[in-house]
C-alpha cells in the first residue's frame, strides 16, 4: 500500500514471458491464458487495421 495517497500505484503485472509457472494454481493459469488470448485478439485487430491502411496507401500511390 502507498505511504501517501498521492503516490502512484504500480499496476500489477499480468504475465511475464518466461517466468516460472510451477507456483501458479490451475485457476491462475486459466486466468492468464484468458488474458493472453484477449491480448492476442487485440494485437490481431491492430495488425488488421494497419494492414488495411497500408493497402489503401499503396493503392492511392500506385503508379501504373
Biopython code that builds the backbone (N, CA, C, O; Angstrom):
import numpy as np
from Bio.PDB.StructureBuilder import StructureBuilder

atoms = [
    (1, "UNK", "N", (0.842, -1.176, 0.000)),
    (1, "UNK", "CA", (0.000, 0.000, 0.000)),
    (1, "UNK", "C", (0.886, 1.237, 0.000)),
    (1, "UNK", "O", (1.954, 1.245, 0.612)),
    (2, "UNK", "N", (0.442, 2.276, -0.685)),
    (2, "UNK", "CA", (1.213, 3.504, -0.791)),
    (2, "UNK", "C", (1.272, 4.203, 0.562)),
    (2, "UNK", "O", (0.307, 4.195, 1.327)),
    (3, "UNK", "N", (2.416, 4.803, 0.838)),
    (3, "UNK", "CA", (2.592, 5.514, 2.089)),
    (3, "UNK", "C", (1.703, 6.754, 2.126)),
    (3, "UNK", "O", (1.102, 7.069, 3.152)),
    (4, "UNK", "N", (1.629, 7.445, 1.007)),
    (4, "UNK", "CA", (0.783, 8.631, 0.877)),
    (4, "UNK", "C", (-0.212, 8.396, -0.252)),
    (4, "UNK", "O", (0.075, 7.665, -1.200)),
    (5, "UNK", "N", (-1.384, 9.020, -0.146)),
    (5, "UNK", "CA", (-2.425, 8.821, -1.150)),
    (5, "UNK", "C", (-2.029, 9.333, -2.531)),
    (5, "UNK", "O", (-2.542, 8.842, -3.536)),
    (6, "UNK", "N", (-1.122, 10.315, -2.600)),
    (6, "UNK", "CA", (-0.766, 10.894, -3.893)),
    (6, "UNK", "C", (0.332, 10.117, -4.621)),
    (6, "UNK", "O", (0.701, 10.479, -5.738)),
    (7, "UNK", "N", (0.859, 9.059, -4.009)),
    (7, "UNK", "CA", (1.870, 8.252, -4.674)),
    (7, "UNK", "C", (1.205, 7.367, -5.721)),
    (7, "UNK", "O", (0.169, 6.758, -5.453)),
    (8, "UNK", "N", (1.792, 7.294, -6.907)),
    (8, "UNK", "CA", (1.187, 6.453, -7.949)),
    (8, "UNK", "C", (1.275, 4.973, -7.567)),
    (8, "UNK", "O", (2.269, 4.518, -7.001)),
    (9, "UNK", "N", (0.235, 4.251, -7.884)),
    (9, "UNK", "CA", (0.197, 2.824, -7.615)),
    (9, "UNK", "C", (0.694, 2.107, -8.860)),
    (9, "UNK", "O", (0.186, 2.337, -9.958)),
    (10, "UNK", "N", (1.683, 1.240, -8.694)),
    (10, "UNK", "CA", (2.212, 0.500, -9.833)),
    (10, "UNK", "C", (1.206, -0.564, -10.245)),
    (10, "UNK", "O", (0.690, -1.296, -9.400)),
    (11, "UNK", "N", (0.923, -0.653, -11.553)),
    (11, "UNK", "CA", (-0.023, -1.679, -11.989)),
    (11, "UNK", "C", (0.560, -3.074, -11.808)),
    (11, "UNK", "O", (1.758, -3.295, -11.987)),
    (12, "UNK", "N", (-0.300, -3.993, -11.456)),
    (12, "UNK", "CA", (0.122, -5.384, -11.267)),
    (12, "UNK", "C", (0.423, -5.993, -12.630)),
    (12, "UNK", "O", (-0.360, -5.865, -13.571)),
    (13, "UNK", "N", (1.560, -6.650, -12.717)),
    (13, "UNK", "CA", (1.925, -7.315, -13.953)),
    (13, "UNK", "C", (1.048, -8.530, -14.144)),
    (13, "UNK", "O", (0.903, -9.357, -13.244)),
    (14, "UNK", "N", (0.462, -8.634, -15.330)),
    (14, "UNK", "CA", (-0.417, -9.760, -15.608)),
    (14, "UNK", "C", (0.409, -11.019, -15.821)),
    (14, "UNK", "O", (0.155, -12.054, -15.204)),
    (15, "UNK", "N", (1.389, -10.921, -16.692)),
    (15, "UNK", "CA", (2.197, -12.087, -17.004)),
    (15, "UNK", "C", (3.541, -11.628, -17.534)),
    (15, "UNK", "O", (3.630, -10.647, -18.273)),
    (16, "UNK", "N", (4.561, -12.329, -17.158)),
    (16, "UNK", "CA", (5.901, -12.036, -17.646)),
    (16, "UNK", "C", (6.377, -13.241, -18.445)),
    (16, "UNK", "O", (6.411, -14.361, -17.936)),
    (17, "UNK", "N", (6.742, -13.001, -19.692)),
    (17, "UNK", "CA", (7.198, -14.089, -20.558)),
    (17, "UNK", "C", (8.408, -14.769, -19.928)),
    (17, "UNK", "O", (9.365, -14.110, -19.520)),
    (18, "UNK", "N", (8.353, -16.079, -19.856)),
    (18, "UNK", "CA", (9.463, -16.865, -19.342)),
    (18, "UNK", "C", (9.479, -17.077, -17.838)),
    (18, "UNK", "O", (10.379, -17.741, -17.323)),
    (19, "UNK", "N", (8.516, -16.536, -17.128)),
    (19, "UNK", "CA", (8.525, -16.692, -15.675)),
    (19, "UNK", "C", (8.190, -18.126, -15.270)),
    (19, "UNK", "O", (7.601, -18.878, -16.046)),
    (20, "UNK", "N", (8.564, -18.487, -14.070)),
    (20, "UNK", "CA", (8.309, -19.822, -13.526)),
    (20, "UNK", "C", (6.807, -19.976, -13.285)),
    (20, "UNK", "O", (6.216, -19.210, -12.524)),
    (21, "UNK", "N", (6.205, -20.949, -13.922)),
    (21, "UNK", "CA", (4.765, -21.167, -13.806)),
    (21, "UNK", "C", (4.408, -22.227, -12.772)),
    (21, "UNK", "O", (3.229, -22.432, -12.482)),
    (22, "UNK", "N", (5.394, -22.894, -12.220)),
    (22, "UNK", "CA", (5.132, -24.019, -11.317)),
    (22, "UNK", "C", (4.425, -23.609, -10.030)),
    (22, "UNK", "O", (3.774, -24.443, -9.402)),
    (23, "UNK", "N", (4.534, -22.374, -9.631)),
    (23, "UNK", "CA", (3.908, -21.929, -8.380)),
    (23, "UNK", "C", (2.476, -21.427, -8.565)),
    (23, "UNK", "O", (1.808, -21.087, -7.588)),
    (24, "UNK", "N", (1.999, -21.377, -9.819)),
    (24, "UNK", "CA", (0.652, -20.877, -10.083)),
    (24, "UNK", "C", (-0.369, -22.007, -9.995)),
    (24, "UNK", "O", (-0.079, -23.153, -10.339)),
    (25, "UNK", "N", (-1.557, -21.665, -9.531)),
    (25, "UNK", "CA", (-2.636, -22.654, -9.452)),
    (25, "UNK", "C", (-3.269, -22.829, -10.829)),
    (25, "UNK", "O", (-3.004, -22.056, -11.750)),
    (26, "UNK", "N", (-4.103, -23.848, -10.956)),
    (26, "UNK", "CA", (-4.811, -24.092, -12.214)),
    (26, "UNK", "C", (-5.661, -22.873, -12.565)),
    (26, "UNK", "O", (-5.700, -22.453, -13.722)),
    (27, "UNK", "N", (-6.335, -22.310, -11.576)),
    (27, "UNK", "CA", (-7.164, -21.124, -11.807)),
    (27, "UNK", "C", (-6.358, -19.933, -12.297)),
    (27, "UNK", "O", (-6.783, -19.215, -13.202)),
    (28, "UNK", "N", (-5.198, -19.728, -11.699)),
    (28, "UNK", "CA", (-4.328, -18.623, -12.113)),
    (28, "UNK", "C", (-3.820, -18.834, -13.535)),
    (28, "UNK", "O", (-3.735, -17.890, -14.320)),
    (29, "UNK", "N", (-3.485, -20.079, -13.856)),
    (29, "UNK", "CA", (-3.034, -20.379, -15.220)),
    (29, "UNK", "C", (-4.157, -20.136, -16.224)),
    (29, "UNK", "O", (-3.922, -19.556, -17.284)),
    (30, "UNK", "N", (-5.363, -20.571, -15.905)),
    (30, "UNK", "CA", (-6.503, -20.360, -16.804)),
    (30, "UNK", "C", (-6.790, -18.867, -16.981)),
    (30, "UNK", "O", (-7.108, -18.414, -18.080)),
    (31, "UNK", "N", (-6.673, -18.111, -15.887)),
    (31, "UNK", "CA", (-6.895, -16.664, -15.961)),
    (31, "UNK", "C", (-5.863, -16.007, -16.878)),
    (31, "UNK", "O", (-6.207, -15.157, -17.700)),
    (32, "UNK", "N", (-4.619, -16.396, -16.735)),
    (32, "UNK", "CA", (-3.558, -15.831, -17.575)),
    (32, "UNK", "C", (-3.747, -16.203, -19.039)),
    (32, "UNK", "O", (-3.518, -15.381, -19.926)),
    (33, "UNK", "N", (-4.163, -17.434, -19.292)),
    (33, "UNK", "CA", (-4.424, -17.850, -20.669)),
    (33, "UNK", "C", (-5.512, -16.973, -21.277)),
    (33, "UNK", "O", (-5.391, -16.525, -22.417)),
    (34, "UNK", "N", (-6.567, -16.732, -20.518)),
    (34, "UNK", "CA", (-7.652, -15.867, -20.995)),
    (34, "UNK", "C", (-7.166, -14.464, -21.287)),
    (34, "UNK", "O", (-7.528, -13.882, -22.310)),
    (35, "UNK", "N", (-6.351, -13.912, -20.403)),
    (35, "UNK", "CA", (-5.827, -12.566, -20.606)),
    (35, "UNK", "C", (-4.915, -12.511, -21.829)),
    (35, "UNK", "O", (-4.965, -11.556, -22.604)),
    (36, "UNK", "N", (-4.089, -13.529, -21.996)),
    (36, "UNK", "CA", (-3.183, -13.555, -23.143)),
    (36, "UNK", "C", (-3.948, -13.739, -24.454)),
    (36, "UNK", "O", (-3.584, -13.143, -25.468)),
    (37, "UNK", "N", (-4.995, -14.550, -24.443)),
    (37, "UNK", "CA", (-5.816, -14.717, -25.642)),
    (37, "UNK", "C", (-6.496, -13.395, -26.004)),
    (37, "UNK", "O", (-6.572, -13.036, -27.179)),
    (38, "UNK", "N", (-6.984, -12.680, -25.007)),
    (38, "UNK", "CA", (-7.600, -11.373, -25.254)),
    (38, "UNK", "C", (-6.583, -10.396, -25.837)),
    (38, "UNK", "O", (-6.916, -9.603, -26.717)),
    (39, "UNK", "N", (-5.367, -10.450, -25.356)),
    (39, "UNK", "CA", (-4.314, -9.568, -25.870)),
    (39, "UNK", "C", (-3.955, -9.939, -27.308)),
    (39, "UNK", "O", (-3.710, -9.059, -28.132)),
    (40, "UNK", "N", (-3.924, -11.236, -27.611)),
    (40, "UNK", "CA", (-3.654, -11.667, -28.984)),
    (40, "UNK", "C", (-4.750, -11.165, -29.917)),
    (40, "UNK", "O", (-4.463, -10.710, -31.024)),
    (41, "UNK", "N", (-5.998, -11.246, -29.480)),
    (41, "UNK", "CA", (-7.111, -10.739, -30.281)),
    (41, "UNK", "C", (-6.950, -9.244, -30.531)),
    (41, "UNK", "O", (-7.179, -8.772, -31.645)),
    (42, "UNK", "N", (-6.562, -8.509, -29.517)),
    (42, "UNK", "CA", (-6.351, -7.067, -29.639)),
    (42, "UNK", "C", (-5.209, -6.764, -30.610)),
    (42, "UNK", "O", (-5.312, -5.858, -31.437)),
    (43, "UNK", "N", (-4.123, -7.529, -30.503)),
    (43, "UNK", "CA", (-2.982, -7.349, -31.400)),
    (43, "UNK", "C", (-3.354, -7.685, -32.840)),
    (43, "UNK", "O", (-2.957, -6.974, -33.764)),
    (44, "UNK", "N", (-4.113, -8.762, -33.039)),
    (44, "UNK", "CA", (-4.560, -9.127, -34.384)),
    (44, "UNK", "C", (-5.424, -8.031, -35.003)),
    (44, "UNK", "O", (-5.287, -7.724, -36.187)),
    (45, "UNK", "N", (-6.311, -7.443, -34.203)),
    (45, "UNK", "CA", (-7.169, -6.364, -34.697)),
    (45, "UNK", "C", (-6.326, -5.159, -35.128)),
    (45, "UNK", "O", (-6.595, -4.548, -36.162)),
    (46, "UNK", "N", (-5.327, -4.827, -34.347)),
    (46, "UNK", "CA", (-4.454, -3.699, -34.697)),
    (46, "UNK", "C", (-3.652, -4.007, -35.958)),
    (46, "UNK", "O", (-3.452, -3.133, -36.801)),
    (47, "UNK", "N", (-3.199, -5.239, -36.083)),
    (47, "UNK", "CA", (-2.460, -5.662, -37.270)),
    (47, "UNK", "C", (-3.346, -5.567, -38.512)),
    (47, "UNK", "O", (-2.902, -5.105, -39.563)),
    (48, "UNK", "N", (-4.589, -6.001, -38.387)),
    (48, "UNK", "CA", (-5.537, -5.902, -39.497)),
    (48, "UNK", "C", (-5.758, -4.437, -39.882)),
    (48, "UNK", "O", (-5.778, -4.101, -41.066)),
    (49, "UNK", "N", (-5.922, -3.575, -38.894)),
    (49, "UNK", "CA", (-6.150, -2.149, -39.161)),
    (49, "UNK", "C", (-4.953, -1.540, -39.869)),
    (49, "UNK", "O", (-5.119, -0.772, -40.816)),
    (50, "UNK", "N", (-3.766, -1.870, -39.427)),
    (50, "UNK", "CA", (-2.562, -1.332, -40.058)),
    (50, "UNK", "C", (-2.392, -1.886, -41.472)),
    (50, "UNK", "O", (-1.956, -1.173, -42.376)),
    (51, "UNK", "N", (-2.736, -3.149, -41.657)),
    (51, "UNK", "CA", (-2.652, -3.749, -42.985)),
    (51, "UNK", "C", (-3.612, -3.084, -43.952)),
    (51, "UNK", "O", (-3.258, -2.834, -45.104)),
    (52, "UNK", "N", (-4.827, -2.794, -43.497)),
    (52, "UNK", "CA", (-5.820, -2.124, -44.336)),
    (52, "UNK", "C", (-5.356, -0.727, -44.706)),
    (52, "UNK", "O", (-5.529, -0.290, -45.843)),
    (53, "UNK", "N", (-4.771, -0.033, -43.751)),
    (53, "UNK", "CA", (-4.266, 1.316, -44.004)),
    (53, "UNK", "C", (-3.126, 1.269, -45.016)),
    (53, "UNK", "O", (-3.056, 2.105, -45.917)),
    (54, "UNK", "N", (-2.241, 0.301, -44.868)),
    (54, "UNK", "CA", (-1.110, 0.172, -45.778)),
    (54, "UNK", "C", (-1.592, -0.133, -47.186)),
    (54, "UNK", "O", (-1.101, 0.458, -48.147)),
    (55, "UNK", "N", (-2.547, -1.049, -47.322)),
    (55, "UNK", "CA", (-3.071, -1.397, -48.639)),
    (55, "UNK", "C", (-3.754, -0.211, -49.300)),
    (55, "UNK", "O", (-3.629, -0.006, -50.507)),
    (56, "UNK", "N", (-4.477, 0.568, -48.504)),
    (56, "UNK", "CA", (-5.142, 1.752, -49.048)),
    (56, "UNK", "C", (-4.108, 2.772, -49.523)),
    (56, "UNK", "O", (-4.280, 3.384, -50.577)),
    (57, "UNK", "N", (-3.047, 2.956, -48.760)),
    (57, "UNK", "CA", (-1.997, 3.899, -49.147)),
    (57, "UNK", "C", (-1.281, 3.416, -50.400)),
    (57, "UNK", "O", (-0.980, 4.214, -51.288)),
    (58, "UNK", "N", (-1.007, 2.129, -50.480)),
    (58, "UNK", "CA", (-0.353, 1.589, -51.667)),
    (58, "UNK", "C", (-1.234, 1.769, -52.898)),
    (58, "UNK", "O", (-0.736, 2.123, -53.967)),
    (59, "UNK", "N", (-2.527, 1.529, -52.760)),
    (59, "UNK", "CA", (-3.443, 1.704, -53.885)),
    (59, "UNK", "C", (-3.493, 3.164, -54.324)),
    (59, "UNK", "O", (-3.579, 3.449, -55.519)),
    (60, "UNK", "N", (-3.441, 4.072, -53.386)),
    (60, "UNK", "CA", (-3.513, 5.500, -53.691)),
    (60, "UNK", "C", (-2.266, 5.963, -54.435)),
    (60, "UNK", "O", (-2.364, 6.764, -55.365)),
    (61, "UNK", "N", (-1.112, 5.475, -54.042)),
    (61, "UNK", "CA", (0.141, 5.940, -54.621)),
    (61, "UNK", "C", (0.728, 4.997, -55.665)),
    (61, "UNK", "O", (1.846, 5.209, -56.135)),
    (62, "UNK", "N", (-0.007, 3.976, -56.023)),
    (62, "UNK", "CA", (0.479, 3.005, -57.012)),
    (62, "UNK", "C", (0.587, 3.690, -58.376)),
    (62, "UNK", "O", (-0.346, 4.349, -58.833)),
    (63, "UNK", "N", (1.723, 3.521, -59.001)),
    (63, "UNK", "CA", (1.924, 4.072, -60.336)),
    (63, "UNK", "C", (1.792, 2.953, -61.343)),
    (63, "UNK", "O", (2.443, 1.914, -61.227)),
    (64, "UNK", "N", (0.960, 3.170, -62.315)),
    (64, "UNK", "CA", (0.764, 2.129, -63.334)),
    (64, "UNK", "C", (1.168, 2.643, -64.677)),
    (64, "UNK", "O", (1.079, 1.919, -65.668)),
]
sb = StructureBuilder()
sb.init_structure("model")
sb.init_model(0)
sb.init_chain("A")
sb.init_seg("    ")
for serial, (resi, resn, name, xyz) in enumerate(atoms, 1):
    if name == "N":
        sb.init_residue(resn, " ", resi, " ")
    sb.init_atom(name, np.array(xyz, "f"), 0.0, 1.0, " ", f" {name:<3s}", serial, name[0])
structure = sb.get_structure()
